[in-house]
């Protein structure tokens, strides 16, 4: 009894806590996925915003330098360098520019703010200066070497602890100096040093997006506002993710999980380019995982508390109800022992209001079903003769169907012999008719129609033999690439059909989808389907009308519609429409539609019929566009 009670407690624990744990895991995984997706969408949006901020910085620098063109060329021509220096100092302070260099028309530095070794330095090999001397404006992110930083007096500001040699990431604008005569007399270069400098881009992005961000020279962080719990400086750390580096080298944005200063972020990175379109670094923004998964972590704590409470409650219920469960099981056991002795009237009377009571009720129902089964067996023995008679009738029907198949095989053999014998005769008759028509066409043109009728009737008889032969033998499909529109065109423009349309005053309307794909099908047999449907439609319009042919694609099927404006089809005829040898016409064997249906079904397709009395009928053929060979 104690063992059963312990097992009951275990079951209570499992049934109460396991579903809760499963739901918790599924919910947390779902929330995790949603949080990641939302973070990635937000990062994509904020990367676009940050890119706009960087581009605005480019534009502001370009306009600030361009607006000084008049002052520069005027004071240069007036040979007042000190006055020019004073003017440029105010511009630098106003726009927080870190350096401003003016060169002459040969690219030699003639003035630098702040004063530095750049005055007198040769900038003629700098590609941005070369472009400016040709009249082009360049605004780009560039890397300055240690020597270039030293010449500008920016070495100390650009230094990053533990990194040698020192390099500087700058935003630089280089413009030509143009005088009153529209001649280029030199260049102006100005820019921001981004090393250890958050105020230009990083702080602006923080104000706009609220996110932390970093500027990287190659894989080295030179400007960043990533916080550190250990007071470690993030500037000078490197981007460690090989996956992100690979994407950036390929010129692609990348969003993934990254670790910075012992903290995890969902971060997005986009490459930075210099004036020659070379990738020289990247820009990144990030969202801490602690904020992304704040809701998930809160739910984890709630689920842990819920699981603990559930376990305590399960223990209490298991202890209180364990004894009652044992008593109910003993009652059920006594009833089972009675049944094993052959007493089917001994039912289990359990009133525990739980699953054991349901089990006892199920056991009682089982006893009733056993009794019912024994009675049914007795009744089945009485009905056995009737069932044998029914099976005998089914066997006779199957035997009759087998005889029909044998008759069909005999028809096939006869059709093969007739086809061989009669087609030769028909070919001779047709040749003679054609020969005589050509001979008398000039002397007795009134007889040309007679010989044309002879040729038509021979062709009609030949088609009847072919239909019987095709109907009675199995079809072997030969799959090729089939353009249904081309097959329709070649069929509709055949001489015999055009003659039929003309003689019966039938207008042919074609609505063919030019974007239909090529399908795998037996072109010859598909053409036979089209021919049978078109002839059937033409015969339904004895007094003339409109024959419409439509092709389109829908739901993986190529759809062919043949629409006539005849008298429609009655319900009685519609029920037997595809039966072999059924026809309401004075001519024909009634095999055309049957053969068309068999061909379409052999192609894994189907034929549907829509009809209205006195309005016409529509035959719709569906052929699969996927490869069925």
C-alpha positions in Angstrom: 0.0 0.0 0.0 2.8 2.4 0.8 4.5 1.7 -2.5 1.2 2.5 -4.4 0.8 5.6 -2.4 4.4 6.7 -3.2 3.7 6.0 -6.9 0.5 8.1 -6.7 2.5 11.0 -5.2 5.0 10.6 -8.0 2.3 10.6 -10.6 0.7 13.7 -9.0 4.1 15.4 -9.1 4.6 14.5 -12.8 1.1 15.4 -14.0 1.1 18.7 -12.1 4.6 19.9 -12.8 5.7 18.3 -16.1 3.1 20.1 -18.3 3.9 23.3 -16.5 7.6 22.8 -17.2 6.8 22.0 -20.9 4.6 25.0 -21.3 7.2 27.1 -19.7 10.0 25.9 -22.0 7.8 26.3 -25.1 6.7 29.8 -24.0 10.3 30.9 -23.2 11.6 29.6 -26.5 8.8 31.4 -28.3 9.5 34.6 -26.4 13.2 34.2 -27.1 12.5 33.9 -30.8 10.2 36.8 -30.8 12.7 38.9 -28.8 15.5 38.1 -31.2 13.4 38.8 -34.3 12.2 42.2 -32.9 15.8 43.1 -31.9 17.0 42.3 -35.4 14.2 44.4 -37.0 15.0 47.3 -34.7 18.7 47.0 -35.4 18.0 47.1 -39.2 15.9 50.3 -38.7 18.5 51.9 -36.4 21.4 51.0 -38.7 19.6 53.0 -41.4 19.0 55.9 -39.0 22.7 55.8 -38.0 23.8 55.7 -41.6 21.7 58.8 -42.2 23.4 60.5 -39.2 26.9 59.7 -40.6 25.8 61.0 -44.0 24.5 64.2 -42.4 27.9 64.5 -40.7 29.5 64.3 -44.2 27.1 66.9 -45.6 27.7 69.3 -42.7 31.4 69.1 -43.1 31.2 69.6 -46.8 29.0 72.7 -46.5 31.1 74.1 -43.6 34.3 73.9 -45.8 32.6 75.0 -49.0 31.3 78.2 -47.3 34.9 79.3 -46.6 36.0 79.2 -50.2 35.5 82.9 -50.8 37.4 83.9 -47.6 40.2 81.6 -48.4 40.9 82.7 -52.0 40.4 86.4 -51.1 42.8 86.4 -48.2 45.3 84.2 -50.1 45.3 86.6 -53.1 45.6 89.5 -50.6 48.5 87.7 -49.0 47.1 87.9 -45.5 47.8 84.4 -44.0 47.5 85.5 -40.4 44.0 87.0 -41.0 43.0 83.8 -42.8 44.3 81.8 -39.9 42.3 83.8 -37.5 39.1 83.4 -39.6 39.6 79.6 -39.9 40.1 79.2 -36.1 36.6 80.6 -35.5 35.2 78.2 -38.1 37.0 75.3 -36.5 35.7 76.2 -33.0 32.2 76.7 -34.3 32.0 73.4 -36.2 34.3 71.4 -33.8 36.6 70.5 -36.7 39.9 68.9 -35.7 42.1 70.1 -38.6 42.0 72.4 -41.6 44.7 72.4 -44.3 45.1 74.6 -47.3 47.4 73.7 -50.2 48.5 75.6 -53.3 47.8 74.5 -56.8 50.7 72.0 -56.7 49.4 70.3 -53.5 51.9 71.8 -51.1 50.6 72.7 -47.7 50.6 76.4 -47.1 48.5 76.8 -44.0 47.3 74.4 -41.2 44.9 75.0 -38.4 46.1 74.2 -35.7 49.6 75.1 -36.9 51.6 71.9 -37.6 54.1 70.2 -39.8 51.5 70.0 -42.4 52.5 73.5 -43.5 55.1 72.8 -46.2 54.2 69.1 -46.4 53.6 67.7 -49.9 50.0 66.4 -50.4 50.1 66.0 -54.2 50.1 62.2 -53.9 46.9 62.2 -51.8 44.1 61.0 -54.2 41.5 63.3 -52.5 43.8 66.3 -53.1 44.3 65.1 -56.7 40.6 65.0 -57.2 40.1 68.4 -55.7 42.8 69.9 -58.0 40.6 68.5 -60.9 37.5 70.2 -59.5 36.0 67.3 -57.7 34.7 67.3 -54.1 35.6 64.3 -51.8 33.9 63.6 -48.5 34.8 60.2 -47.0 36.1 58.2 -44.1 39.8 57.7 -44.2 42.7 56.2 -42.3 45.6 58.5 -41.4 49.0 56.9 -40.7 51.2 57.7 -37.7 53.3 60.1 -39.8 50.2 61.9 -41.1 48.8 62.2 -37.6 52.1 63.6 -36.4 52.2 66.2 -39.2 48.7 67.3 -38.2 49.6 67.4 -34.5 46.9 64.7 -33.7 49.1 61.8 -32.5 48.4 62.1 -28.8 44.7 62.5 -29.4 44.6 59.5 -31.7 46.6 57.2 -29.4 44.9 54.1 -28.1 46.4 52.2 -25.2 48.3 49.1 -26.2 48.0 49.7 -29.9 51.0 50.4 -32.1 51.6 51.9 -34.6 49.0 54.6 -34.1 46.5 55.1 -36.8 43.6 57.5 -37.0 40.1 57.1 -38.4 38.9 60.5 -39.7 36.0 62.0 -41.6 37.6 64.2 -44.2 36.3 66.7 -46.8 38.6 67.9 -49.6 37.4 70.7 -51.9 39.1 72.9 -54.5 39.8 76.6 -53.8 38.2 78.5 -56.8 38.9 82.2 -57.3 36.7 84.8 -59.0 37.9 83.7 -62.5 36.6 80.2 -61.7 40.2 78.9 -61.6 41.5 76.3 -59.1 44.2 77.9 -57.0 44.6 75.2 -54.4 42.6 72.9 -52.1 40.9 72.9 -48.7 41.0 69.9 -46.4 39.1 69.6 -43.1 37.9 66.8 -40.9 37.1 65.2 -37.6 39.4 62.8 -35.8 37.1 59.9 -34.6 39.7 58.2 -32.3 38.6 58.6 -28.7 36.0 61.0 -30.0 32.3 60.3 -29.3 30.8 63.7 -29.7 30.7 63.7 -33.5 28.8 60.5 -34.3 28.5 58.2 -31.2 26.7 60.8 -29.0 24.4 61.9 -31.8 23.3 58.3 -32.4 22.8 57.8 -28.7 20.5 60.9 -28.6 18.6 59.7 -31.6 18.2 56.0 -31.1 19.1 55.5 -27.4 21.5 52.7 -28.4 25.2 52.1 -27.7 27.5 52.2 -30.8 31.1 51.8 -31.9 33.3 53.0 -34.7 35.9 50.4 -35.8 39.1 51.0 -37.7 39.4 47.6 -39.4 38.5 45.4 -36.4 39.7 47.9 -33.7 37.2 50.0 -31.7 38.5 53.6 -31.9 35.3 55.3 -30.7 32.5 53.7 -28.5 30.1 54.3 -25.7 29.8 50.6 -24.7 29.5 50.6 -20.8 31.8 48.4 -18.7 30.9 46.8 -15.4 34.7 46.2 -14.7 35.7 49.8 -15.6 37.7 48.3 -18.5 38.0 50.7 -21.5 36.2 49.4 -24.5 38.3 51.6 -26.9 41.2 49.5 -28.1 39.2 46.2 -28.0 38.8 44.2 -31.2 35.9 42.7 -33.0 36.3 38.9 -32.3 33.5 37.4 -34.4 35.0 35.8 -37.6 31.5 35.6 -39.0 30.9 39.3 -38.8 34.4 40.1 -40.1 33.7 37.9 -43.2 30.4 39.6 -43.9 32.0 43.1 -43.5 34.9 42.1 -45.8 32.2 41.2 -48.4 30.6 44.6 -48.0 27.5 43.2 -46.3 25.6 44.2 -43.2 25.6 41.6 -40.4 23.4 41.2 -37.4 24.2 38.6 -34.8 25.1 37.9 -31.2 28.4 39.4 -30.0 30.3 39.7 -26.7 31.9 42.9 -25.7 33.6 43.4 -22.3 32.0 40.3 -20.8 28.5 41.3 -21.8 26.4 39.9 -24.6 24.7 42.1 -27.2 22.5 41.6 -30.3 24.6 43.9 -32.6 24.4 45.1 -36.2 27.4 46.1 -38.2 27.7 47.9 -41.5 31.0 48.5 -43.4 32.7 51.9 -43.8 34.4 52.9 -47.1 37.1 55.3 -48.0 37.2 57.5 -51.0 38.5 54.7 -53.2 35.5 52.5 -52.1 37.8 50.2 -50.0 36.4 48.9 -46.8 38.5 50.4 -43.9 36.3 49.6 -40.9 32.8 49.4 -39.8 30.1 51.0 -37.7 28.1 49.0 -35.2 25.2 49.4 -32.8 24.0 47.0 -30.2 21.1 46.1 -27.8 22.1 44.4 -24.5 20.6 41.0 -24.1 19.6 41.9 -20.6 17.1 44.4 -22.0 16.1 42.1 -24.9 15.3 39.2 -22.6 14.0 41.1 -19.6 10.4 39.8 -20.1 11.7 36.3 -20.6 13.9 36.4 -17.5 10.9 37.7 -15.4 8.8 34.8 -16.7 11.5 32.3 -15.8 11.3 33.5 -12.1 7.5 33.3 -12.2 7.6 29.8 -13.7 10.1 28.6 -11.1 7.8 29.8 -8.3 4.8 28.2 -10.0 6.6 24.8 -10.3 7.6 24.9 -6.6 4.1 25.7 -5.5 2.8 23.0 -7.8 5.1 20.4 -6.3 4.1 21.3 -2.7 0.4 21.1 -3.7 1.0 17.8 -5.4 2.6 16.3 -2.3 -0.3 17.4 -0.1 -2.9 15.9 -2.5 -0.9 12.7 -2.9 -0.8 12.2 0.9 -4.5 13.0 1.4 -5.9 11.0 -1.5 -3.4 8.1 -1.6 -5.4 5.9 0.8 -8.7 6.5 -1.1 -7.0 5.5 -4.3 -5.8 2.2 -2.8 -9.3 1.3 -1.6 -10.8 2.0 -5.0 -8.1 -0.2 -6.7 -8.9 -3.1 -4.3 -12.6 -2.9 -5.3 -11.7 -3.0 -9.0 -9.3 -5.9 -8.4 -12.1 -8.0 -6.7 -14.4 -7.5 -9.7 -11.6 -8.5 -12.2 -11.0 -11.7 -10.2 -14.8 -12.5 -10.4 -14.6 -12.1 -14.2 -11.7 -14.5 -14.5 -13.9 -17.1 -12.8 -16.5 -16.6 -15.5 -18.9 -14.4 -13.6 -19.7 -11.6 -16.1 -22.4 -10.2 -13.9 -20.0 -9.1 -11.2 -19.5 -5.3 -11.8 -17.1 -3.0 -10.0 -18.9 -0.5 -7.9 -16.4 2.3 -7.3 -17.5 5.9 -6.3 -14.2 7.7 -6.1 -15.0 10.6 -8.5 -11.6 10.2 -10.3 -9.9 8.3 -13.0 -10.2 5.0 -11.1 -14.0 5.3 -11.2 -13.8 6.0 -14.9 -11.7 2.8 -15.2 -14.3 0.8 -13.3 -17.1 2.2 -15.4 -15.1 1.3 -18.5 -14.7 -2.2 -17.1 -18.4 -2.5 -16.5 -19.1 -1.3 -20.1 -16.6 -4.0 -21.3 -18.7 -6.6 -19.6 -21.8 -5.4 -21.3 -20.0 -5.4 -24.7 -18.9 -8.9 -24.2 -22.5 -10.0 -23.6 -23.6 -8.0 -26.7 -20.9 -9.6 -28.7 -22.0 -13.1 -27.8 -25.6 -12.2 -28.9 -24.3 -10.7 -32.1 -22.3 -13.9 -32.9 -25.5 -15.8 -32.5 -27.3 -13.5 -34.9 -24.4 -13.6 -37.4 -24.7 -17.4 -37.6 -28.3 -17.0 -38.7 -27.3 -14.4 -41.3 -24.4 -16.4 -42.7 -26.5 -17.8 -45.6 -27.5 -14.3 -46.7 -23.9 -13.1 -46.6 -22.8 -16.1 -48.6 -25.5 -15.3 -51.2 -24.3 -11.7 -51.4 -20.7 -12.7 -51.9 -21.8 -15.2 -54.6 -23.6 -12.3 -56.4 -20.5 -10.2 -56.2 -18.4 -13.0 -57.7 -20.9 -13.4 -60.5 -20.6 -9.6 -61.2 -16.8 -9.8 -61.2 -17.1 -12.8 -63.6 -19.3 -10.8 -65.9 -16.8 -7.9 -65.8 -14.0 -10.3 -66.6 -16.0 -11.5 -69.6 -16.4 -7.9 -70.7 -12.7 -7.4 -70.5 -12.2 -10.5 -72.6 -14.7 -9.1 -75.2 -12.8 -5.8 -75.2 -9.6 -7.7 -75.8 -11.2 -9.5 -78.7 -12.4 -6.2 -80.1 -8.8 -5.0 -79.8 -7.5 -7.9 -81.8 -10.3 -7.5 -84.4 -9.6 -3.7 -84.6 -5.9 -4.4 -85.2 -6.7 -6.7 -88.1 -9.3 -4.3 -89.5 -6.9 -1.4 -89.1 -4.2 -3.2 -91.0 -6.6 -4.3 -93.8 -8.9 -1.3 -94.1 -6.3 1.5 -93.7 -4.5 0.2 -96.8 -7.8 0.2 -98.7 -8.7 3.7 -97.4 -5.2 4.9 -98.3 -5.7 3.7 -101.9 -9.2 5.3 -102.1 -7.9 8.5 -100.7 -4.9 8.6 -103.2 -7.3 7.8 -106.1 -9.7 10.6 -105.0 -6.8 13.1 -104.8 -5.5 12.0 -108.2 -8.9 12.3 -109.9 -9.6 15.6 -108.2 -6.3 17.0 -109.6 -7.1 15.7 -113.1 -10.7 17.1 -113.4 -10.2 20.3 -111.4 -9.9 22.3 -114.7 -12.4 20.4 -116.8 -15.1 19.7 -114.3 -14.7 21.9 -111.2 -18.2 21.1 -110.1 -17.0 17.6 -109.2 -14.1 18.8 -106.9 -16.5 19.0 -103.9 -17.6 15.4 -104.6 -14.0 14.2 -104.4 -13.4 16.4 -101.4 -16.4 14.7 -99.7 -14.9 11.3 -100.6 -11.6 12.3 -99.0 -13.4 13.6 -95.9 -15.5 10.4 -95.5 -12.4 8.2 -96.0 -10.6 10.2 -93.3 -13.7 9.9 -91.0 -13.8 6.1 -91.5 -10.1 6.0 -90.9 -10.5 8.0 -87.6 -13.3 5.6 -86.5 -10.9 2.6 -86.9 -8.1 4.5 -85.2 -10.5 5.3 -82.3 -11.6 1.7 -81.9 -7.9 0.6 -82.0 -6.9 3.2 -79.5 -9.7 2.4 -77.2 -9.1 -1.3 -77.1 -5.4 -1.3 -76.5 -3.4 0.0 -73.5 -1.8 3.4 -74.0 1.9 3.9 -73.9 2.8 7.4 -73.1 5.9 9.0 -74.6 6.8 12.1 -72.7 8.4 15.1 -74.3 8.4 18.8 -73.8 5.0 20.1 -75.0 4.0 23.7 -75.6 0.2 23.5 -75.3 -0.4 26.7 -77.2 1.7 25.5 -80.2 -0.2 22.2 -80.1 -3.5 24.0 -80.1 -2.5 26.3 -83.0 -1.3 23.4 -85.1 -4.5 21.4 -84.4 -6.9 24.3 -85.1 -5.2 25.3 -88.3 -5.3 21.8 -89.8 -7.0 21.7 -93.2 -9.9 19.4 -92.1 -10.8 21.4 -89.0 -10.6 24.7 -90.9 -12.9 23.2 -93.5 -15.3 22.0 -90.8 -15.4 25.4 -89.2 -16.0 27.1 -92.6 -18.7 24.6 -93.7 -20.5 24.9 -90.4 -20.2 28.7 -90.0 -18.2 28.5 -86.8 -16.1 31.4 -85.5 -13.0 30.3 -83.6 -11.9 32.6 -80.7 -8.5 31.9 -79.0 -7.5 33.3 -75.6 -4.1 31.7 -75.0 -1.9 32.6 -72.0 1.6 33.5 -73.5 3.3 32.8 -70.2 2.4 29.1 -70.0 5.3 26.8 -69.1 6.4 23.8 -71.2 5.0 20.6 -69.7 6.0 16.9 -69.9 3.4 15.1 -71.9 2.7 12.8 -74.9 2.3 15.4 -77.7 0.5 13.1 -80.1 -2.1 12.0 -77.5 -2.6 15.5 -76.2 -3.3 16.6 -79.7 -5.9 13.8 -80.0 -7.6 15.1 -76.8 -7.7 18.6 -78.3 -9.0 17.2 -81.7 -11.8 15.2 -80.0 -12.9 18.1 -77.8 -12.9 20.6 -80.7 -14.8 18.2 -83.0 -17.3 17.4 -80.3 -17.8 21.2 -79.7 -18.2 21.8 -83.5 -20.7 19.0 -83.9 -22.7 20.6 -81.0 -23.1 23.7 -83.2 -24.8 22.4 -86.3 -26.2 25.8 -87.2 -23.0 27.7 -86.5 -21.8 29.5 -83.4 -18.6 30.5 -81.5 -15.9 28.0 -80.5 -13.7 29.5 -77.7 -10.4 28.0 -76.7 -8.7 29.3 -73.5 -5.4 28.3 -71.8 -4.2 29.4 -68.4 -2.3 28.1 -65.4 -3.8 27.7 -61.9 -2.9 25.9 -58.7 -0.1 23.8 -60.3 -2.3 22.7 -63.3 -2.3 23.8 -66.9 -6.0 24.5 -67.7 -7.5 24.1 -71.2 -11.1 25.2 -71.8 -13.1 24.4 -75.0 -16.4 26.3 -75.0 -19.2 26.0 -77.5 -22.5 27.9 -77.9 -24.5 24.8 -78.8 -27.7 23.5 -77.2 -26.0 22.2 -74.0 -26.2 18.7 -72.6 -29.2 17.2 -70.7 -28.8 15.4 -67.3 -29.5 12.0 -68.9 -26.8 12.5 -71.6 -24.3 14.0 -69.1 -24.5 10.9 -66.9 -23.3 8.7 -69.8 -21.2 11.3 -71.6 -17.8 9.5 -71.1 -19.1 5.9 -71.5 -17.7 4.0 -74.6 -20.0 3.6 -77.6 -22.5 6.1 -76.2 -23.5 8.8 -78.7 -26.5 11.0 -79.5 -25.2 11.8 -83.0 -26.2 10.1 -86.2 -22.5 9.5 -87.0 -19.6 8.2 -84.9 -19.1 5.4 -82.4 -19.2 7.5 -79.2 -15.5 6.9 -78.4 -14.0 10.4 -78.8 -14.8 11.7 -75.3 -14.0 8.4 -73.7 -10.6 8.3 -75.3 -10.0 11.9 -74.4 -10.8 11.2 -70.7 -8.5 8.1 -70.7 -5.6 10.1 -72.2 -6.0 12.9 -69.7 -6.2 10.5 -66.7 -3.1 8.7 -68.0 -1.4 12.1 -67.7 -2.6 12.4 -64.0 -5.1 15.0 -65.0 -8.9 15.3 -65.2 -11.8 16.5 -67.4 -14.7 18.5 -66.0 -17.9 19.5 -67.9 -20.0 22.6 -67.3 -23.2 22.9 -69.3 -26.4 24.9 -69.6 -29.3 24.0 -71.9 -29.7 26.3 -74.9 -26.5 28.2 -73.8 -23.7 25.8 -74.5 -21.1 23.6 -72.8 -17.6 24.0 -71.5 -15.1 21.1 -71.3 -12.2 21.9 -68.9 -9.0 19.8 -69.1 -6.5 20.0 -66.1 -3.0 18.8 -66.8 -0.3 18.8 -64.1 2.6 21.1 -64.8 5.1 19.1 -62.7 7.0 16.2 -64.2 4.9 13.0 -64.1 7.0 10.8 -66.4 
